[in-house]
Amino acid sequence: IGGILTNQIIKPLRKLTMGAQTLAGGQLSHRVTVSSGDEIGELAESFNKMAASLEVSEQSRQRLINDIAHELRTPLTVIKGTVNGIIDGVFKPDKEHLVNIKGQSELLAQLINELKDISLAESGQLKLEKTDIDITDVARRKVEQAGVMAREKGISLDIEAGKDELEIKADRIRIEQIITNLLTNAIRHTASGGKVTISVGQASIDSLKKLPQPHILLKVIDTGEGIPPEHLPFVFERFYRVQPSRDKSEGGTGLGLAIVKQMVEAHKGKVWAESQPG
């Protein structure tokens, strides 16, 4: 009896205990091998699932930390290099270099603010100041503001919306943030001579299939190069870039669409992307 207890109960429990200690020591890839089909075996299986979940979470956390460090390093390196160049007499403290420092400082501040917004939204601590707003009016105002950026690139920017008000209860600042980010992203990825259109209206029956309940549908359509199908599920993730080198050269923090997703979901809405490459 003693041998049976040792083999079937004590040894498996000892493995679980050692596994827990190993996991607590930071080795999240560790798994416990218990082949029995009884309650102890089920406990070991649950333990391994928990360990796998922790490992994935830790990997995601590490990737996020690395991404943030990388994104912060870029403007900081430019600022440091320019300032050192001015101090060492390599660069003149002229308008060109000061504007460069100012631009990188603003990018850094934007990155920090956007990370804060995402963090609050993901933790459920983002407070929405909801009031009755006419989303058509908000969209028209944001199109007027984005028109400057569009004209500089030689892009046509239009809005399609009815004359009637489309009133929703939402946080006006966050809705403006959503529309601004969508328009900025579309303009950034549309070549000169292209077109960006924002449309606002009641969701169609086909669109309602993607929404939990009747909603207002806001679409931003552009004539850009399109996104390959394999990239579409990831475009709303933090720092995700379809073409990293080109996207960085065109500016942006890599957080615009991630913020759109978080703000839309905070309003109990849904956001998705559709595209045809070319």
MARROFI-349102 format. One record per residue (C-alpha): residue number from 1; residue in one letter; x, y, z. Coordinates in steps of 0.5 Angstrom, whole numbers, always signed. Example, Ala and Ser with C-alpha at 12.3 -4.5 7.8 and 13.67 -1.06 7.14 Angstrom:
! residues 2
+-----+----+-------+-------+-------+
!   i ! aa !    xx !    yy !    zz !
+-----+----+-------+-------+-------+
!   1 !  A !   +25 !    -9 !   +16 !
!   2 !  S !   +27 !    -2 !   +14 !
+-----+----+-------+-------+-------+
This chain:
! residues 278
+-----+----+-------+-------+-------+
!   i ! aa !    xx !    yy !    zz !
+-----+----+-------+-------+-------+
!   1 !  I !    +0 !    +0 !    +0 !
!   2 !  G !    +6 !    +5 !    +2 !
!   3 !  G !    +9 !    +4 !    -5 !
!   4 !  I !    +2 !    +5 !    -9 !
!   5 !  L !    +1 !   +11 !    -5 !
!   6 !  T !    +8 !   +14 !    -6 !
!   7 !  N !    +8 !   +12 !   -14 !
!   8 !  Q !    +1 !   +15 !   -15 !
!   9 !  I !    +0 !   +21 !   -10 !
!  10 !  I !    +6 !   +23 !    -7 !
!  11 !  K !   +11 !   +23 !   -13 !
!  12 !  P !    +6 !   +27 !   -17 !
!  13 !  L !    +5 !   +32 !   -12 !
!  14 !  R !   +12 !   +33 !   -11 !
!  15 !  K !   +13 !   +34 !   -18 !
!  16 !  L !    +7 !   +39 !   -18 !
!  17 !  T !   +10 !   +42 !   -12 !
!  18 !  M !   +17 !   +43 !   -15 !
!  19 !  G !   +14 !   +45 !   -21 !
!  20 !  A !   +10 !   +51 !   -17 !
!  21 !  Q !   +17 !   +53 !   -14 !
!  22 !  T !   +20 !   +53 !   -21 !
!  23 !  L !   +15 !   +57 !   -24 !
!  24 !  A !   +15 !   +62 !   -18 !
!  25 !  G !   +23 !   +62 !   -20 !
!  26 !  G !   +21 !   +65 !   -26 !
!  27 !  Q !   +22 !   +59 !   -31 !
!  28 !  L !   +15 !   +60 !   -34 !
!  29 !  S !   +17 !   +55 !   -40 !
!  30 !  H !   +17 !   +49 !   -34 !
!  31 !  R !   +12 !   +44 !   -35 !
!  32 !  V !   +10 !   +38 !   -30 !
!  33 !  T !    +9 !   +31 !   -33 !
!  34 !  V !    +4 !   +27 !   -30 !
!  35 !  S !    +1 !   +22 !   -34 !
!  36 !  S !    -5 !   +19 !   -29 !
!  37 !  G !   -12 !   +20 !   -31 !
!  38 !  D !   -14 !   +22 !   -24 !
!  39 !  E !   -15 !   +28 !   -20 !
!  40 !  I !    -8 !   +29 !   -19 !
!  41 !  G !    -7 !   +29 !   -27 !
!  42 !  E !   -13 !   +34 !   -28 !
!  43 !  L !    -9 !   +38 !   -23 !
!  44 !  A !    -3 !   +38 !   -27 !
!  45 !  E !    -6 !   +39 !   -33 !
!  46 !  S !    -9 !   +45 !   -30 !
!  47 !  F !    -2 !   +47 !   -28 !
!  48 !  N !    +1 !   +47 !   -35 !
!  49 !  K !    -5 !   +51 !   -38 !
!  50 !  M !    -4 !   +56 !   -33 !
!  51 !  A !    +4 !   +56 !   -34 !
!  52 !  A !    +3 !   +57 !   -41 !
!  53 !  S !    -2 !   +63 !   -40 !
!  54 !  L !    +3 !   +66 !   -36 !
!  55 !  E !    +9 !   +65 !   -41 !
!  56 !  V !    +5 !   +68 !   -47 !
!  57 !  S !    +3 !   +74 !   -42 !
!  58 !  E !   +10 !   +75 !   -40 !
!  59 !  Q !   +12 !   +74 !   -48 !
!  60 !  S !    +7 !   +79 !   -49 !
!  61 !  R !    +9 !   +84 !   -44 !
!  62 !  Q !   +17 !   +83 !   -46 !
!  63 !  R !   +15 !   +85 !   -53 !
!  64 !  L !   +11 !   +91 !   -51 !
!  65 !  I !   +17 !   +93 !   -47 !
!  66 !  N !   +22 !   +92 !   -52 !
!  67 !  D !   +17 !   +96 !   -57 !
!  68 !  I !   +16 !  +102 !   -53 !
!  69 !  A !   +24 !  +102 !   -51 !
!  70 !  H !   +25 !  +102 !   -59 !
!  71 !  E !   +20 !  +107 !   -60 !
!  72 !  L !   +22 !  +112 !   -55 !
!  73 !  R !   +29 !  +111 !   -57 !
!  74 !  T !   +28 !  +114 !   -64 !
!  75 !  P !   +26 !  +121 !   -62 !
!  76 !  L !   +31 !  +121 !   -56 !
!  77 !  T !   +37 !  +119 !   -61 !
!  78 !  V !   +35 !  +125 !   -66 !
!  79 !  I !   +34 !  +130 !   -60 !
!  80 !  K !   +41 !  +128 !   -57 !
!  81 !  G !   +45 !  +128 !   -63 !
!  82 !  T !   +42 !  +134 !   -65 !
!  83 !  V !   +44 !  +138 !   -58 !
!  84 !  N !   +51 !  +135 !   -58 !
!  85 !  G !   +52 !  +137 !   -65 !
!  86 !  I !   +50 !  +144 !   -63 !
!  87 !  I !   +54 !  +144 !   -57 !
!  88 !  D !   +60 !  +141 !   -60 !
!  89 !  G !   +60 !  +146 !   -66 !
!  90 !  V !   +58 !  +141 !   -71 !
!  91 !  F !   +51 !  +144 !   -72 !
!  92 !  K !   +49 !  +151 !   -72 !
!  93 !  P !   +44 !  +153 !   -67 !
!  94 !  D !   +39 !  +155 !   -73 !
!  95 !  K !   +32 !  +155 !   -74 !
!  96 !  E !   +33 !  +148 !   -78 !
!  97 !  H !   +36 !  +144 !   -72 !
!  98 !  L !   +31 !  +147 !   -67 !
!  99 !  V !   +25 !  +146 !   -71 !
! 100 !  N !   +28 !  +138 !   -71 !
! 101 !  I !   +29 !  +138 !   -64 !
! 102 !  K !   +22 !  +141 !   -63 !
! 103 !  G !   +19 !  +136 !   -68 !
! 104 !  Q !   +22 !  +130 !   -64 !
! 105 !  S !   +20 !  +133 !   -57 !
! 106 !  E !   +13 !  +133 !   -60 !
! 107 !  L !   +13 !  +126 !   -62 !
! 108 !  L !   +16 !  +124 !   -56 !
! 109 !  A !   +10 !  +127 !   -52 !
! 110 !  Q !    +5 !  +124 !   -57 !
! 111 !  L !    +8 !  +117 !   -56 !
! 112 !  I !    +7 !  +118 !   -48 !
! 113 !  N !    +0 !  +121 !   -48 !
! 114 !  E !    -2 !  +115 !   -53 !
! 115 !  L !    +1 !  +110 !   -49 !
! 116 !  K !    -3 !  +113 !   -43 !
! 117 !  D !    -9 !  +113 !   -46 !
! 118 !  I !    -8 !  +105 !   -49 !
! 119 !  S !    -6 !  +103 !   -42 !
! 120 !  L !   -12 !  +107 !   -38 !
! 121 !  A !   -17 !  +104 !   -44 !
! 122 !  E !   -14 !   +97 !   -43 !
! 123 !  S !   -15 !   +97 !   -35 !
! 124 !  G !   -22 !   +99 !   -36 !
! 125 !  Q !   -20 !  +106 !   -32 !
! 126 !  L !   -21 !  +110 !   -38 !
! 127 !  K !   -27 !  +115 !   -36 !
! 128 !  L !   -32 !  +117 !   -42 !
! 129 !  E !   -35 !  +124 !   -41 !
! 130 !  K !   -41 !  +122 !   -45 !
! 131 !  T !   -46 !  +127 !   -48 !
! 132 !  D !   -51 !  +128 !   -54 !
! 133 !  I !   -47 !  +130 !   -60 !
! 134 !  D !   -48 !  +130 !   -67 !
! 135 !  I !   -43 !  +125 !   -70 !
! 136 !  T !   -44 !  +128 !   -77 !
! 137 !  D !   -42 !  +135 !   -75 !
! 138 !  V !   -36 !  +132 !   -71 !
! 139 !  A !   -34 !  +129 !   -77 !
! 140 !  R !   -34 !  +135 !   -82 !
! 141 !  R !   -30 !  +139 !   -77 !
! 142 !  K !   -25 !  +134 !   -77 !
! 143 !  V !   -25 !  +134 !   -85 !
! 144 !  E !   -24 !  +141 !   -85 !
! 145 !  Q !   -18 !  +141 !   -80 !
! 146 !  A !   -15 !  +135 !   -84 !
! 147 !  G !   -16 !  +138 !   -90 !
! 148 !  V !    -9 !  +142 !   -89 !
! 149 !  M !    -5 !  +135 !   -89 !
! 150 !  A !    -9 !  +133 !   -95 !
! 151 !  R !    -8 !  +139 !   -99 !
! 152 !  E !    +0 !  +139 !   -98 !
! 153 !  K !    +0 !  +132 !  -100 !
! 154 !  G !    -4 !  +133 !  -106 !
! 155 !  I !   -10 !  +129 !  -104 !
! 156 !  S !   -17 !  +130 !  -105 !
! 157 !  L !   -21 !  +129 !   -98 !
! 158 !  D !   -29 !  +129 !   -98 !
! 159 !  I !   -34 !  +127 !   -93 !
! 160 !  E !   -41 !  +123 !   -95 !
! 161 !  A !   -46 !  +125 !   -90 !
! 162 !  G !   -54 !  +127 !   -90 !
! 163 !  K !   -56 !  +133 !   -88 !
! 164 !  D !   -60 !  +130 !   -82 !
! 165 !  E !   -57 !  +130 !   -75 !
! 166 !  L !   -54 !  +123 !   -73 !
! 167 !  E !   -54 !  +124 !   -65 !
! 168 !  I !   -50 !  +119 !   -61 !
! 169 !  K !   -49 !  +119 !   -53 !
! 170 !  A !   -41 !  +119 !   -53 !
! 171 !  D !   -35 !  +123 !   -51 !
! 172 !  R !   -34 !  +128 !   -56 !
! 173 !  I !   -26 !  +129 !   -55 !
! 174 !  R !   -25 !  +121 !   -56 !
! 175 !  I !   -30 !  +121 !   -62 !
! 176 !  E !   -25 !  +127 !   -65 !
! 177 !  Q !   -19 !  +123 !   -63 !
! 178 !  I !   -22 !  +117 !   -67 !
! 179 !  I !   -24 !  +121 !   -73 !
! 180 !  T !   -17 !  +124 !   -73 !
! 181 !  N !   -13 !  +118 !   -72 !
! 182 !  L !   -17 !  +115 !   -78 !
! 183 !  L !   -16 !  +120 !   -83 !
! 184 !  T !    -9 !  +122 !   -81 !
! 185 !  N !    -7 !  +114 !   -82 !
! 186 !  A !   -11 !  +114 !   -89 !
! 187 !  I !    -8 !  +121 !   -91 !
! 188 !  R !    -1 !  +118 !   -89 !
! 189 !  H !    -2 !  +112 !   -94 !
! 190 !  T !    -5 !  +115 !  -100 !
! 191 !  A !    +0 !  +117 !  -105 !
! 192 !  S !    -1 !  +124 !  -108 !
! 193 !  G !    -7 !  +125 !  -113 !
! 194 !  G !   -11 !  +120 !  -109 !
! 195 !  K !   -17 !  +120 !  -105 !
! 196 !  V !   -20 !  +120 !   -98 !
! 197 !  T !   -27 !  +119 !   -96 !
! 198 !  I !   -30 !  +119 !   -90 !
! 199 !  S !   -38 !  +117 !   -89 !
! 200 !  V !   -43 !  +117 !   -84 !
! 201 !  G !   -49 !  +114 !   -83 !
! 202 !  Q !   -54 !  +109 !   -80 !
! 203 !  A !   -51 !  +102 !   -81 !
! 204 !  S !   -53 !   +98 !   -87 !
! 205 !  I !   -56 !   +91 !   -86 !
! 206 !  D !   -50 !   +88 !   -88 !
! 207 !  S !   -46 !   +92 !   -83 !
! 208 !  L !   -50 !   +90 !   -77 !
! 209 !  K !   -48 !   +83 !   -78 !
! 210 !  K !   -41 !   +85 !   -75 !
! 211 !  L !   -44 !   +90 !   -70 !
! 212 !  P !   -48 !   +87 !   -63 !
! 213 !  Q !   -54 !   +92 !   -64 !
! 214 !  P !   -56 !   +98 !   -69 !
! 215 !  H !   -50 !  +103 !   -69 !
! 216 !  I !   -48 !  +109 !   -73 !
! 217 !  L !   -43 !  +107 !   -78 !
! 218 !  L !   -37 !  +111 !   -80 !
! 219 !  K !   -32 !  +109 !   -85 !
! 220 !  V !   -26 !  +112 !   -88 !
! 221 !  I !   -24 !  +110 !   -95 !
! 222 !  D !   -18 !  +111 !   -99 !
! 223 !  T !   -14 !  +110 !  -105 !
! 224 !  G !    -8 !  +107 !  -102 !
! 225 !  E !    -4 !  +101 !  -104 !
! 226 !  G !    -8 !   +97 !  -100 !
! 227 !  I !    -6 !   +92 !   -94 !
! 228 !  P !    -5 !   +84 !   -95 !
! 229 !  P !   -10 !   +80 !   -92 !
! 230 !  E !    -5 !   +76 !   -88 !
! 231 !  H !    -4 !   +83 !   -84 !
! 232 !  L !   -11 !   +85 !   -83 !
! 233 !  P !   -12 !   +82 !   -77 !
! 234 !  F !    -6 !   +86 !   -74 !
! 235 !  V !    -7 !   +93 !   -76 !
! 236 !  F !   -10 !   +95 !   -70 !
! 237 !  E !    -5 !   +92 !   -65 !
! 238 !  R !    +0 !   +97 !   -62 !
! 239 !  F !    +6 !   +99 !   -66 !
! 240 !  Y !    +4 !   +94 !   -72 !
! 241 !  R !    +7 !   +96 !   -79 !
! 242 !  V !    +5 !   +93 !   -85 !
! 243 !  Q !   +12 !   +96 !   -88 !
! 244 !  P !   +16 !   +98 !   -82 !
! 245 !  S !   +21 !  +102 !   -86 !
! 246 !  R !   +17 !  +106 !   -90 !
! 247 !  D !   +12 !  +107 !   -84 !
! 248 !  K !   +17 !  +110 !   -80 !
! 249 !  S !   +19 !  +115 !   -85 !
! 250 !  E !   +12 !  +117 !   -86 !
! 251 !  G !   +12 !  +119 !   -79 !
! 252 !  G !    +7 !  +117 !   -73 !
! 253 !  T !    +8 !  +113 !   -67 !
! 254 !  G !    +5 !  +107 !   -69 !
! 255 !  L !    -1 !  +107 !   -64 !
! 256 !  G !    -6 !  +111 !   -68 !
! 257 !  L !   -10 !  +105 !   -70 !
! 258 !  A !    -9 !  +102 !   -63 !
! 259 !  I !   -12 !  +108 !   -60 !
! 260 !  V !   -18 !  +108 !   -65 !
! 261 !  K !   -20 !  +100 !   -63 !
! 262 !  Q !   -19 !  +102 !   -55 !
! 263 !  M !   -24 !  +108 !   -56 !
! 264 !  V !   -29 !  +105 !   -60 !
! 265 !  E !   -29 !   +99 !   -56 !
! 266 !  A !   -30 !  +103 !   -50 !
! 267 !  H !   -36 !  +106 !   -53 !
! 268 !  K !   -39 !   +99 !   -54 !
! 269 !  G !   -37 !   +99 !   -61 !
! 270 !  K !   -33 !   +95 !   -66 !
! 271 !  V !   -28 !   +97 !   -71 !
! 272 !  W !   -25 !   +93 !   -77 !
! 273 !  A !   -21 !   +94 !   -83 !
! 274 !  E !   -23 !   +91 !   -90 !
! 275 !  S !   -18 !   +92 !   -96 !
! 276 !  Q !   -16 !   +90 !  -103 !
! 277 !  P !    -8 !   +90 !  -105 !
! 278 !  G !    -7 !   +95 !  -110 !
+-----+----+-------+-------+-------+
